[in-house]
Structures are given as C-alpha cells and as structure tokens.
Amino acid sequence: MSQSSALSQLPIAAVMAELLAAIADCPQVILKAPPGAGKSTGLPLALLQQNIIAGKMIMLEPRRLAARNIANYLASQLGESVGETIGLRVRGSTQVSSHTRLEIVTEGVMTRMLQQDPELQGIDLLIFDEFHERNLNADISLALALEVQEALRDDLKLLIMSATLDGAALQSILPAAGYIESTGRSYPVELYYKTPAAGGRLIETAAKEISSLFSHETGSMLVFLPGAGEIQRLAQQLDGQLAADVLVCPLYGQLSVSQQQQAIAPAPTGKRKVVLATNIAETSLTIEGIRMVVDCGLERLAQWDPKTGISRLESVRISRASAEQRAGRAGRLAPGICLRLYSEEMLARQPVAQQPEILRADLTSLAMALAQWGCSSPLDLQWLDCPPEPALKQAESLLAWLVVTDDDGRLTATGRAISQLGVEPRHGAMLWRAKQHGVSVAATAAMLVALLEEPPRGNANPDLHFQLNLIESGALPRSQFYLKRARQLFTKLSYSAQPLKVSHQWIAPLLAAGFPDRIALSRGQGSRYRLANGQGAMMMPDEPLADEALLVVADIVKTQQGDSRIFSAVRADQAMLQQVLPHLFTWREWFDWDDNKGRLTAEKHLCCGKLVLERQSLGEPDADKAAEALLNAVIRKGLSTLPWNQAAQNLLERARCARDWLPDLGIPAMDDETLLAEAALWLLPYMTGMKTLKALAQLDLVAALEARLGWDVKQRLDHALPTHYVVPTGSRYPIRYQQGQAPVLAVKLQEMFGEQASPRIAQGQIALVLELLSPAQRPLQITRDLAAFWQGAYREVQKEMKGRYPKHPWPDDPASHQPTKKIKKQL
C-alpha cells in the first residue's frame, strides 16, 4: 500500500484538510483525537508531504518506547532509516542529520532546546503529543514555548494533540488556538467486570481469567498491571498454564529495546501472545493482533512529599479516562473484549482523569528550568496547573544545597555549567564535581550517573559498589546499555579516549555531591539512620550496609508508617566527604537543657544539614546564651513545656480557627510544627534572662503570641472572632473555640428570648453553636439553628421545664419574648 493510500485509511484523514488549514493559519492548534486516529503517524507524514511548515518540526512524546516506535514507523513509511528525514532524540540516543525535518524527542529534550536557543532558529512547529498524560516535561516545555511565542517568535506554531483533554482549560491558556476534533476508528468492545477475591489475590485471579479467555477466544491479549514486580509474578504464575502457541511478553520501561520490540511486534505465524504491560501501553503504541484486554485497574505512581524530600510509591486506582483508553486497545483492529478486574461501581467512583504529574512530582528539574530561564516566580509563565508552592520551595532549597543557585535564586557559575550537561540537577552536580578532580573520578561519576538514571530492578543488594562492579564486569543483564550511556556522559565532560574504570573510594563523595540531603548517620540501633534533611530511614537488619556508621543514600521510598526504606546506598568516610565537599559541613554553637544533669549545656557541633557528627564542650554558657539553650529545650520537648493559661490557649485556638475560616485575615501559620520551627522569632525575645525550666512559668505567653500576630492582625482577629459574646440581656459570656469544630456559646435559655436566629461571627460566615442551659446551669439543648429550635424542639423543653422550674418564664413565643435573667415575680 502506498504512503498516501495508507494515510487515507486513517480516521484523521476525515479532518486532515481542516487540520492542515488550521496549522497554516493559526499560531496554536488543539487536536483532540482518540488512540488509533493517526495523530502521531498520519498527521506528521501529511505535514511532511504538504510542506506547510518551512522549517524543522519537533514532536514531544512522553515515553521513550513510543518515541522510538513512532520514529521507526514514520521513517519506514518514507523508505528511510531513522536519522534521515525523521530524527530521534531520547536519553542516551541521538539520530539526526542535516536532512532531518521532523525530530521525535522525549523527556527534557524540548525544554533544553528552548533553553539553549529561545528563538528556536530553524524550528517552526512544536508538537505536543499525548498531552493528556500531563507529563511534567510537557507542562514545562509548553509554558516556555508560550513565552517564546509571545515575546520572540510570533511565527512559531504550537500543536497540542491529545486523546482526552480538558478543552476549556487548554483554551484558557491558548486563547488564539484553533480547535479540531477527530473521531477514532474502533470496533465494538464487550466489557466484563470481575472483582478479585479478598486478600489481595490479584495475580491468581488474573492468571485464572487469562487462561480461561485463551481457551475460548481468538487473538492475542494485553494485560495491564501496576508495575514490573506484578508483571514478573504473573509471568511466573502463567508458566505452564497456557497452550504452547501462546507467548508471554513483558512490557515495561526498564526492559531492553529488543525485549520491548518483541512485545510490540506481531506474533510469529501460528502463535499468539499475551503482553503483560504497565500503563506504558495505554496510548501511543499499537500492539499487533490484540483483541483481548485484561485490566487490573491499578497503576503505580510516585507521590512526592515536599516535607520529607522523599517519594512514596503508591498503587492507585486508574481514572475513568485511563480505563476507557485501556479498553479501547481491544478494539483497534477488530471487535474485542475487555475484562476489568474491578466492579463497575468502583470505576464510577474514580476521577475523570489522573492528577497531573506537576501536582505530585519532585519539582527539582522544574525549579532548575525556571532559574535557567530567569524566572523569579512560576507566575511569570502560563500553566494549566501552577506548580505547588511547598514542592517548589523544597526544590529551590535543594538547588541551593547543590550550589546550583545563589541566595537570590539565580544560577551560579556551577549551575550554568550543570545546566549544559542535559541531565537531572542532582546528576549534573555529581558530574560537575567529578570533572574538578580529573579523568578517573569523571569516569566513576559517569558510571554512577548511568546506573542512577535507570536503577536495575530486582537487585537485592543495595550496595552501589556491588552494582557498579556488576556493570564493570559485564555481569548485569544490561551492562552494555549502562556502559554506552556512561561513555556518553564521560564525553560530555570532555573526556573520551580513556577506559571507564570505577574508583571506588570516590563513589560516596560523588553521590553526596548530588544527594547532600541524603547523607545518613546511624542511630546506633536496629539498622536505623537519620538523613541530613532530618528524616528517618532504615534498612533490613540482614542487608549489606545495615551496620555501617555513615552512608550516602540514592534510592529511598517513603513507607506507610515510620522511617523511609533505603533501597540503594554506599558506605561513606566522613573525612573524605569533608575534604571533597567542605561546603556541606559547618561548626555551630549549640545550647540546650540537659535533662539528666538538670542544667544548661553549651557545645560546639560539627553539622551536616541536620546531622551532628561531632560535639565539643564549650563549658558553662553565659547569661546571654541561657535563653537560647532553654528555647532549644522547648523545641525538643514541644509546646506543652510552655505555661499555657486559659487566655493563651484561647488566643491560640482563635487564631487557628481564623486562619481556617478567614484566609484573607492575614493570620500567620499557628500550628505546633511552625510555631516550634519559628520559635526563635516569636518566643525567644520573651525569654530574656531565663536560665531554668522553672523560670518559664513567668513567661508572658499571651504577649508572645500577640507579637507573632502583629498589632493590626490582632485587632482584626478580635473583631472577627471575639473572646466573648453579648447576649440579649446584656450579659457577656465567653465563646469556646477549638480548631476543626464550630465555636460554642453556653448561655441560659431565658437570656436568648427575643433572638430570632443563631448569632454569627467571622464576618457572618460562622454560626455559634448554642449550648442552652436550664436555670440550674445544666445543658437543655445544643443547637446550630436557634430559629428551628424555637419552632420545634423548644415545645418539648417548655413542657418539661414548666413543671420543674415553675417560677421561671416559659413563653409560647420565645422568639418574640423579652429576654431575662429573672424569675416571674421579679419581672
């Protein structure tokens, strides 16, 4: 079949004329087209045929596997090899030439192109494929491209292509965009649901259903699983269960290119296959012969925790859009079936789309891109979802620790050098540091970074010495892949001819150059460590390295409870770390209260981040340092050490409630963690002259809290959330505040006569909960709605109270009656 006739067979052909016209006429175009429509293949070929774009085109793919396959397919359609008209740039591989008109790129390649040449000389079209995946690099590249288009290149064209997308959200940042929608070509897919048995028997259920389907259905099968571990376990479970004509083909990111191609290629004649895949196969790829899909309904996502600087791997339920995409794989080539290993009700409870990566990822690469671009704030650029401030702050702190940025957030000379290496900031810091120490150290860094970029899966030994030995000796299955990548990195450091040999004494200092926050000091028990960023970490007691005094950690995962689990690390020598990385170590004076000795102590500490590596006594602290020592004791022991009287506790609770209810009031953070972290600012000035814990009893805690709030904010707080409320009789009663709960006013019922509705505070936003009391001050009723109480439950209260307290008034119309504190004969 000729190229033009192949194009005409694709569903996108129906809107091709309209689409090409939009690309020619509009600076921005949004194309919505389902998988299989031909947007990644047919459209690029049509653009090349029609010569609508004079300069080069760059197409960003979120996944390397898809990028390689698309490049190979497009080149084959032109009767060429990749590197001629069609180019490819992925990590570790560049195939382009002077004849290249369309480059398929992944990861941060497009971002680096924009950074290195913001005018994008010779490039006229940027294509963002599979944008619905909301890959972090795609979001960064789009934000930069929009600024380039607005400020430097009004002739630059942007094409955003997606299978499912929020068109309104995209059009909000692309107001000039043309919008084209293409239908796909899909055959009917029968949907079936089956929930696995309780007890996490997903693999057993999947194996049973796969065997059953192969016994009475034709064609090959695609099975979606959350990760490589589940794929390997299911492959083992299926071994011997399936007919001899069924091949089991795993498909996930860490496999070699040849293994991935085996999964994608058509099954040999007379054979069928079952492809066990992660969500890598959800879009972009057409796997030949698939007409059955088994979907476990899960995917594995890394959820970044900015407080700890550590990711937590979670198996989460897929979105409804992902479920639709997965099912659609069964109907690409013929009518098919999809078995979902979950219930229809479970699917209905899931969000329409998965959370974008920018809202849940480590933002170090984004912070680096902003610094390199010269952005003082992400708000200077346009985003579909603005980067979350806590994660961005954490990333900026790390860049400062890596000496990539200065105090003003601008790139240092080191940062500029690292930005040219085209790797993650941590890895760039390792390579740059190595270059300062010569060829053998540079070779070690190149090998180490190659290993860290794609850590081998299923390796039980966490020691990076051991893993690098395997690569060097060729004993690791992908040794040649790692050596090739290491050679590329070595060349980036301006070395090439020398052999790649690992200098093992340099592994720890190089790793610490990129992971200074993960230098780990043993706590002396149970294989537990403290990281330089203050977080706890642990290893299994029987693992290698578990008894080492000092480690540098590379791979660590947050667990559900307690310390994070270390998966790869290297033993470290403190003296060598100090020699190579002196900027990470500082001597600090430390003053604290010694509980055992019952007195203040003064020490000098050698610190690495939050680790204390050495201590030296400074003798007795002088009076000026005594308060600082007491403050450290308070921070260590907690806020309960302070003299919390009723007034101080009430002020704190009011401030916390106001921060929740009225964010615009300007109340600073008043949670325990922040108050302790910032105690030197608000508490220390009120501790002058105090030398003992007993002296804290004299602390004016109300004054200290008021000073933290500031006079203006305190006035606004008192107005919005008063300490007391004046009831209709003129009596003034205290309001009880507690964060997370509605405020409560305890008042005798008769004193609320005449009040039509529940009193409100916080600028009218919050109704007081009324604790209505009997004449004997006992609770009669608790209500949030006084008007409803008068008309309803009051009748029962009136009936009972008339008999018990006949001397007190119990009118039939309390909402209109005179409020009183008196008995009947005093009225």
LOTOR-816103 format. One line per 3 residues: number of its first residue (from 1); their letters; for each residue x, y, z of C-alpha. Coordinates in pm, whole numbers, m for minus. Each point is the difference from the previous one (the first is absolute). Example, Ala and Ser with C-alpha at 12.3 -4.5 7.8 and 13.67 -1.06 7.14 Angstrom:
<drendrens>
1) as) 1230:m450:780  137:344:m66
</drendrens>
This chain:
<drendrens>
1) msq) 0:0:0  141:344:m91  63:263:261
4) ssa) m287:222:m120  m249:m289:m6  116:m106:350
7) lsq) m68:354:118  m346:4:m154  m93:m311:199
10) lpi) 56:178:335  m299:162:177  187:329:24
13) aav) m19:26:m381  m360:122:42  119:322:168
16) mae) 344:21:m162  m81:289:m235  m155:202:282
19) lla) 291:m87:229  272:98:m249  m183:326:m70
22) aia) m16:76:374  373:m70:41  74:229:m294
25) dcp) m223:283:127  10:m18:383  295:49:236
28) qvi) m141:m272:226  m212:m306:m78  m164:m249:237
31) lka) m74:m343:m148  m214:m245:192  17:m347:m149
34) ppg) m32:m344:164  273:m266:m21  23:m152:m345
37) agk) m125:310:m182  343:59:m156  98:322:178
40) stg) 352:m125:83  61:m162:m340  m234:117:m274
43) lpl) 13:369:90  383:30:8  21:m176:m338
46) all) m262:236:m145  192:302:133  316:m129:m167
49) qqn) m187:m70:m327  m181:334:m19  302:215:97
52) iia) m222:227:209  283:52:249  311:152:m151
55) gkm) 238:m69:288  61:m299:222  m273:m161:213
58) iml) 53:m138:353  m246:m255:143  10:m69:374
61) epr) m97:m349:115  m44:m75:372  147:m352:m29
64) rla) 324:m122:m158  m152:m327:m122  m270:188:m191
67) arn) 253:250:m136  222:m275:m142  m292:m184:m158
70) ian) m152:313:m152  339:105:m142  59:m348:m145
73) yla) m351:m15:m149  18:346:m159  346:m66:m143
76) sql) m115:m336:m145  m298:172:m165  250:229:m174
79) ges) 220:m296:m96  281:136:218  182:m70:325
82) vge) m38:207:315  249:287:m15  m88:114:m351
85) tig) m328:193:m47  m125:m132:334  231:57:298
88) lrv) m12:m137:354  139:140:326  m51:m200:318
91) rgs) 223:m32:303  312:m186:m109  m77:11:m374
94) tqv) 4:275:m264  m71:m82:m365  m23:320:m205
97) ssh) 168:144:m307  4:315:m212  m292:m152:m198
100) trl) m223:m46:305  m330:188:m27  m193:m160:288
103) eiv) 160:m93:331  m177:m229:249  127:92:349
106) teg) m67:m104:359  58:105:359  169:338:38
109) vmt) 129:23:m358  m250:262:m114  54:201:319
112) rml) 378:m3:m59  m50:112:m362  m207:295:125
115) qqd) 255:87:269  302:m18:m231  m163:198:m282
118) pel) m319:181:108  m50:125:m356  1:m363:m125
121) qgi) 181:92:m319  m106:m224:m287  m287:m155:199
124) dll) m352:106:m103  m234:m250:169  m5:m161:345
127) ifd) m235:m298:37  m106:m125:343  m126:m356:m45
130) efh) m207:m194:258  m37:320:201  m277:m157:210
133) ern) 270:m194:186  97:337:152  366:m92:19
136) lna) 206:251:204  240:70:m286  m290:68:m237
139) dis) m143:256:245  341:170:38  63:6:m376
142) lal) m346:140:m75  41:279:259  337:101:m151
145) ale) m125:m37:m359  m297:230:66  237:270:128
148) vqe) 231:m45:m300  m298:27:m233  m123:316:174
151) alr) 332:180:44  240:m123:m269  m164:m210:m272
154) ddl) m352:99:m96  47:m223:m308  67:m311:212
157) kll) m286:m249:m12  m116:m228:284  m210:m314:m51
160) ims) m139:m173:311  m133:m350:m70  m189:m208:251
163) atl) m231:m300:21  m198:141:293  40:352:124
166) dga) m167:283:182  m54:222:m302  m124:296:205
169) alq) 308:m3:223  237:m19:m297  m183:276:m183
172) sil) 35:222:308  377:15:m56  m25:m38:m379
175) paa) m271:255:m82  112:36:m363  m7:m375:m64
178) gyi) m192:m169:m275  m187:m307:128  m43:m316:m208
181) est) m157:m325:115  43:m332:m178  m192:m318:61
184) grs) 195:m321:32  m53:m325:m175  m81:m265:252
187) ypv) m191:m321:m8  m253:m92:268  151:m123:327
190) ely) m205:m217:237  61:95:363  m1:m251:287
193) ykt) 63:62:371  141:m236:259  121:101:345
196) paa) 297:m204:131  m50:m194:324  87:180:322
199) ggr) 350:m32:138  189:156:m291  m21:m304:m231
202) lie) 25:214:m314  273:m206:m170  m179:m332:59
205) taa) m330:144:m128  168:149:m306  179:m325:m85
208) kei) m323:m198:26  m197:244:m220  279:22:m260
211) ssl) 8:m380:m32  m377:m10:m33  m11:270:m270
214) fsh) 272:m165:m209  m191:m329:13  m307:138:m178
217) etg) 104:327:m172  219:73:m304  275:257:m38
220) sml) 268:135:232  m44:168:337  121:312:181
223) vfl) 2:m7:381  41:324:200  181:m26:335
226) pga) 134:268:238  372:m79:m21  292:m223:m95
229) gei) m32:m208:319  m358:m102:m77  94:m69:m362
232) qrl) 279:m237:106  m223:m179:254  m281:m46:m252
235) aqq) 247:m128:m262  118:m263:251  m361:m88:87
238) ldg) m88:m47:m368  303:m222:m66  m139:m339:m100
241) qla) m365:112:16  m38:121:m359  1:m192:m327
244) adv) 332:m42:m181  m104:248:m270  m31:291:250
247) lvc) 311:211:62  29:202:323  156:344:m73
250) ply) 69:250:279  m6:373:m88  128:268:237
253) gql) 249:287:m2  306:m177:144  11:m273:m264
256) svs) 253:14:m283  m109:143:m336  4:m348:m156
259) qqq) m222:m142:277  m245:288:m44  m8:m51:m376
262) qai) m75:m368:48  m313:94:196  m116:250:m263
265) apa) 76:m198:m315  m259:m233:m156  m1:m354:140
268) ptg) 184:m254:m219  m217:m196:m242  m206:m258:184
271) krk) 61:165:337  m196:231:227  134:213:282
274) vvl) m96:152:330  170:333:63  35:83:372
277) atn) 36:379:11  0:302:226  m190:311:m110
280) iae) 283:48:m252  m237:m176:m243  m302:220:71
283) tsl) 52:237:m292  242:67:m289  77:m366:m70
286) tie) m192:m231:m228  80:m357:101  m75:m231:m289
289) gir) m272:m262:28  m157:110:330  m372:m66:36
292) mvv) m15:m91:371  83:233:290  16:m90:368
295) dcg) 17:313:215  89:m26:370  m104:364:45
298) ler) 318:107:178  310:205:m78  307:81:205
301) laq) 67:369:59  272:181:191  m152:253:239
304) wdp) 259:258:102  m4:122:360  159:346:17
307) ktg) 27:m20:380  230:m302:m17  157:46:m344
310) isr) m86:m367:m63  m248:m168:m237  m260:m249:110
313) les) m86:m268:m256  m370:m73:m5  m214:m243:m195
316) vri) m307:209:m77  m321:m60:m188  8:131:m356
319) sra) m220:284:m121  m307:m54:m215  189:142:m299
322) sae) 277:m259:46  m255:m280:30  m154:115:m329
325) qra) 341:15:m169  91:m349:122  m326:m153:m116
328) gra) 40:170:m336  318:m199:m69  m221:m307:m56
331) grl) m190:169:m283  278:150:m208  14:m271:m267
334) apg) m317:m208:45  m293:m47:238  142:m89:342
337) icl) m68:m59:367  126:168:316  m12:m168:339
340) rly) 31:248:287  118:m151:328  m207:247:200
343) see) m364:95:31  m195:250:m208  m90:183:321
346) mla) 370:30:93  77:156:m338  m285:251:34
349) rqp) 159:131:321  330:82:m170  92:349:m130
352) vaq) m43:72:m371  377:44:m48  314:m72:199
355) qpe) 166:279:198  261:180:m217  362:m83:79
358) ilr) 79:365:80  m227:m23:308  159:m314:146
361) adl) 362:m13:m119  344:108:117  33:347:m159
364) tsl) 382:30:10  26:m12:m381  m278:259:m29
367) ama) 170:231:254  324:m39:m197  m179:82:m327
370) laq) m155:314:154  337:116:137  164:m60:m337
373) wgc) m282:186:m175  43:294:238  m345:m28:160
376) ssp) m22:136:353  m342:m162:39  m196:m271:m184
379) ldl) m282:255:m21  205:173:m272  m100:m287:m233
382) qwl) m332:m156:m104  m91:m340:145  m299:m228:m20
385) dcp) 80:m82:365  236:233:184  284:m186:178
388) pep) m90:m50:370  195:240:219  115:m252:269
391) alk) 153:m236:m258  159:291:m186  148:145:322
394) qae) 146:m339:87  152:m25:m350  149:350:27
397) sll) 158:m93:335  160:m305:m159  142:208:m288
400) awl) 158:233:255  147:m302:182  144:m123:m333
403) vvt) 157:348:m51  m203:29:m322  m172:324:107
406) ddd) 103:297:216  m193:172:281  m214:185:m257
409) grl) m94:m321:m183  220:79:m303  227:m259:m161
412) tat) 356:0:131  297:m68:m231  m27:m361:118
415) gra) m372:2:m81  63:131:m350  259:m271:m62
418) isq) m236:m270:132  m286:128:m218  207:m71:m311
421) lgv) 39:m370:86  m361:m86:m87  m61:m222:305
424) epr) m198:27:324  138:267:239  115:m259:258
427) hga) 183:m200:m267  144:318:m152  144:102:338
430) mlw) 173:m339:25  147:25:m351  113:361:47
433) rak) 169:m80:333  174:m301:m157  138:209:m283
436) qhg) 189:212:253  195:m308:114  122:m150:m324
439) vsv) m61:m283:m242  m34:m301:234  m249:183:221
442) aat) m193:116:m309  m20:m362:m120  m135:m106:339
445) aam) m266:273:m9  m102:m94:m354  m49:m365:101
448) lva) m184:98:318  m239:242:m174  m74:m256:m275
451) lle) m99:m245:275  m212:254:191  m189:117:m311
454) epp) m152:m348:m41  57:m206:316  m10:m375:m71
457) rgn) m317:m161:129  m4:m309:221  350:52:137
460) anp) 1:m116:361  339:153:87  m33:373:82
463) dlh) 377:66:m13  88:219:m299  358:m134:12
466) fql) m142:m344:m75  m230:127:m278  282:193:m172
469) nli) 222:m309:19  m270:m196:m185  m10:261:m277
472) esg) 379:21:m26  34:m378:m25  m291:m32:m245
475) alp) m193:m221:242  m312:220:6  m256:m87:m273
478) rsq) 6:357:m132  373:66:56  57:108:m361
481) fyl) m288:247:22  151:156:315  352:9:m146
484) kra) m126:171:m317  m183:263:203  301:49:230
487) rql) 219:58:m307  m241:271:m121  9:172:339
490) ftk) 379:m33:12  19:173:m339  m217:287:132
493) lsy) 279:63:253  246:40:m292  159:m342:48
496) saq) m25:m280:m252  300:m222:m62  63:m122:356
499) plk) m143:m332:121  m296:7:237  120:m123:339
502) vsh) m169:56:336  208:157:281  m195:m144:290
505) qwi) 122:245:265  m163:279:m205  m350:m150:m21
508) apl) m118:139:337  128:359:m40  m138:18:m355
511) laa) m337:m132:109  m1:251:289  66:282:m250
514) gfp) m338:m80:m159  m182:m126:310  127:217:289
517) dri) m340:m25:168  37:m378:13  327:m35:186
520) als) m111:m242:272  135:m46:355  m67:m321:193
523) rgq) m220:39:307  193:m286:153  m284:m249:10
526) gsr) m220:m215:m221  153:103:m336  m161:341:36
529) yrl) 144:323:m132  m62:372:5  36:189:m329
532) ang) 159:342:m33  m345:142:m81  m122:m119:342
535) qga) m204:m297:m122  25:m353:137  109:m292:m218
538) mmm) 52:m371:49  129:m319:m157  m80:m362:70
541) pde) 239:m122:274  139:m282:m217  75:221:m303
544) pla) 351:99:m101  88:349:133  m253:m31:285
547) dea) 271:40:266  199:281:m164  49:317:207
550) llv) m34:243:m292  m173:m44:m337  m94:205:m301
553) vad) m344:m108:m124  m118:13:m363  m326:m192:m23
556) ivk) m243:34:289  m377:m42:18  m243:133:259
559) tqq) m184:m282:175  m350:11:142  124:34:356
562) gds) 324:96:171  337:42:m169  52:m9:m376
565) rif) 155:m313:m152  349:21:m154  36:m196:m327
568) sav) 343:111:m119  289:171:177  375:m5:50
571) rad) 215:6:314  174:332:58  312:129:174
574) qam) m63:327:183  354:130:m47  m14:m43:m377
577) lqq) m345:158:m22  133:303:190  306:18:m221
580) vlp) m192:m16:m330  m317:186:105  102:247:274
583) hlf) m302:226:m71  m232:m268:144  158:13:347
586) twr) m20:283:254  84:45:369  m292:144:199
589) ewf) m38:99:363  m274:m193:176  m168:80:332
592) dwd) m252:m229:163  m143:m118:328  148:m328:122
595) dnk) m285:m198:156  237:m244:169  223:265:157
598) grl) m279:249:58  199:291:m139  81:189:m317
601) tae) 271:m133:m230  203:170:m269  161:m194:m285
604) khl) 156:54:m338  m143:m237:m265  141:m108:m336
607) ccg) m317:m12:m212  m90:m132:m340  m350:125:m61
610) klv) m191:m120:306  256:m268:90  236:54:294
613) ler) 325:m183:m79  224:131:282  m50:182:333
616) qsl) 239:219:201  m80:149:341  6:378:37
619) gep) m27:m3:383  m268:193:183  m214:223:m226
622) dad) m8:370:83  m324:176:91  m56:126:m354
625) kaa) m10:m358:m131  m216:m144:277  m332:93:m162
628) eal) 114:m152:m329  79:m326:185  m344:2:162
631) lna) m159:65:m336  172:m307:m146  m140:m203:289
634) vir) m349:133:m76  40:m86:m370  115:m351:90
637) kgl) m263:m65:269  m291:171:m179  m240:287:65
640) stl) m150:m176:302  312:117:193  m134:356:m10
643) pwn) m237:150:264  m330:m25:m186  m259:188:205
646) qaa) m359:39:m115  62:334:m171  297:m128:m201
649) qnl) m178:m320:m102  m308:198:m105  206:242:m209
652) ler) 176:m289:m176  m325:m181:m79  m164:321:m126
655) arc) 298:67:m227  m6:m354:m139  m375:15:m64
658) ard) 33:339:m167  271:m132:m230  m236:m280:m110
661) wlp) m316:212:m31  139:333:m122  318:m55:m208
664) dlg) 3:369:m102  34:116:361  380:m39:m20
667) ipa) 43:m239:294  348:m161:m13  34:m379:30
670) mdd) m72:m97:364  28:m381:m12  234:m169:249
673) etl) 259:m89:m265  32:356:m133  m4:160:346
676) lae) 288:m222:106  192:52:m326  m31:380:34
679) aal) 27:17:381  321:206:m18  m201:279:m167
682) wll) m308:24:224  89:m172:328  369:69:68
685) pym) m41:379:50  m234:m74:296  244:m243:166
688) tgm) 278:251:74  173:m69:333  m157:m343:51
691) ktl) 250:m267:101  m210:m294:121  m307:m192:m114
694) kal) m180:120:313  56:359:m112  m225:m68:m300
697) aql) m296:31:237  54:378:m12  m23:8:m380
700) dlv) m269:236:m135  m124:m238:m266  m296:221:m98
703) aal) 236:289:m78  227:m229:m202  m291:m131:m208
706) ear) m138:351:m50  340:115:m123  5:m288:m251
709) lgw) m340:108:m128  91:369:m14  m214:287:131
712) dvk) m212:49:m316  m73:m370:m45  m83:m37:371
715) qrl) m257:283:m31  m159:m167:m303  m4:m333:185
718) dha) m172:150:306  m261:162:m221  m72:m311:m212
721) lpt) 31:m264:274  m76:172:333  88:m166:329
724) hyv) m351:64:137  m350:52:m134  m256:244:146
727) vpt) m340:m175:22  m336:186:m17  m9:58:379
730) gsr) 332:185:m19  194:m281:168  344:m71:m149
733) ypi) 90:m368:m31  320:m166:m132  4:m178:m336
736) ryq) 176:m337:3  223:m49:m306  165:m321:m119
739) qgq) 161:m47:m342  m202:m231:m222  m321:56:195
742) apv) m271:265:6  29:265:275  m225:m55:304
745) lav) m188:250:218  m145:m129:330  m293:220:114
748) klq) m320:m37:205  m293:m62:m234  m208:293:142
751) emf) 281:245:m90  m43:m85:m369  m373:83:m11
754) geq) m68:250:m274  297:m115:m213  m139:m101:m338
757) asp) 299:m202:m130  333:m144:110  268:266:50
760) ria) 276:6:m263  368:96:14  293:m2:m245
763) qgq) m152:271:m220  m331:m185:8  141:m325:m136
766) ial) m14:m214:315  m306:m63:220  60:m49:372
769) vle) m106:m334:143  m230:91:290  22:m211:313
772) lls) m332:105:155  m2:m44:378  m276:m57:256
775) paq) m48:236:298  230:m244:186  273:53:m268
778) rpl) m43:m351:m142  m6:m54:m381  m354:m23:m139
781) qit) 71:14:m372  292:45:m238  m96:164:m330
784) rdl) 159:162:m303  m336:138:m113  m182:203:268
787) aaf) m295:86:m226  m66:m370:m68  33:m77:373
790) wqg) m261:264:96  m248:m148:m249  73:m365:75
793) ayr) 183:m161:292  m75:294:233  m356:m134:47
796) evq) 130:m314:170  245:201:211  m280:245:99
799) kem) m230:m285:107  264:m159:222  149:321:143
802) kgr) m337:156:95  m49:m278:251  358:m1:129
805) ypk) 58:378:12  m349:158:34  141:330:132
808) hpw) 181:67:m329  m169:124:m317  m59:m254:m280
811) pdd) m193:200:m264  m177:m149:m298  175:243:m238
814) pas) 362:13:125  128:167:m319  m204:313:86
817) hqp) 16:m13:382  202:237:218  337:m160:90
820) tkk) 56:m31:375  226:m125:277  m281:35:259
823) ikk) m280:m218:132  m369:85:m72  m73:206:311
826) ql) 306:221:m62  m119:91:m346
</drendrens>
